[in-house]
Amino acid sequence: MRISAAVGVIAGMLMILPGQTALPIIKEYTPGILSNKTQPAKGMFLIASRGMRDSNFSRTVVLLINHSDRGTLGIVVNRRSNTRLSQALRDLTIKGLGNKYIYYGGPVALSRAVYLLRANNPPEKIKNILDDVYFGADRLVMKKLVQRDRARKSLRIYFGHASWSAGQLREELLRGDWHLIPANAKQIFSQQPRMLWHRLIKRIQPRGLVVQR
């Protein structure tokens, strides 16, 4: 799997980009879960297939943040690290960070923090992904959110992200590397993120079934 790390491309993808590319994708396994008319789009999940060979994405669930004919940006939502938020944000002295952990968002730009937030009244400079779920990359906004006890409870911070160059995700979907389903907030902010892939793949690709190539 090729990884695009071009700064200009990634910076552009942090904004809403026009255009959606039509794409016939993989076989429907469970009625209502996936159809051959499903298209990559903001607010969708990419679920790694059982046969995914890239260790960066094996058994991952990726939330699509943006998809256009210029490329795709996503965040791995089910890989919690062993690094506490208090260790990663040493410049902040805030009580209550002890039980919060950093998440691995993907193999691109691992030194850069991005975040997902559930909010009814979101701050500026963050992008709505679906329902009450928002994505942000502004560090100053992130620091303000971390300092608010109520906001901190509905905030997840990720280091790194996933990206695909123009046409790359299409190739991977046609190859059967991914399943594509609608995401929901409860799954994104699952209290058992490491189990999320296992629960979803059982519904989408029961053992013994293969992806239609």
C-alpha positions, 0 to 999 in steps of 0.5 A: 500500500503506497502512502502519500505524505506530500505536505501540500496534498495533506494540507489541502485535504484538511479542508472540504474538497469538491467532487466525488468519484463514482466507484463500484466496490465490493460484494454485499455480505449482509443486507443493509450493511453494504451495497454495490452503490456505496461510495467513499465519502466523508463519514464512512468507515473503511474496514480492513478485510481479513486478507489485508497484508499491509501491517499499517492497516491490518485489522483497522477501522478508518474513518474517512475525513475527506474524499475527492478526486484529489485524494483521501484523508482518514483517521484510524479510530481503533488503535489506542496507544500506551501513551497517556495524554499527560505524557504527550502534552507535557506543556499542559498541567491539567488534572484528570488527564491520567486516564486519557490515552493518545490514539494512533491515527495512521502512518502519515505525519506521526508527529502531528496531532489531530482530533475528533470531538463530539459536541452540540456546540463545536468551536470554530476551525473544526470540520463536521464529519457526521452528526455531532462528530467533528474533526480538527487539526488546530493545536490551539483549539485542541489545547483549549478543548483539553483544558475543558473538563466537559469537552475533554470527556468527548475528545480523542487525540490521534497522532498521525493519519492515513492518506491516499493519493488520487485513484489509490483508494479506488484501486485498493477497494477494487482489489478487496483490501477494504469494506466500506460502511457508514460510520456512527458516533458510538462506534467512533468513540467506542469504549473498547476500540480494540474490539471494534474491528472484530465486531464489524468484520464478523457482520461484514465478512463472516469467515469462509466468505471472500471479497468479490474481485 
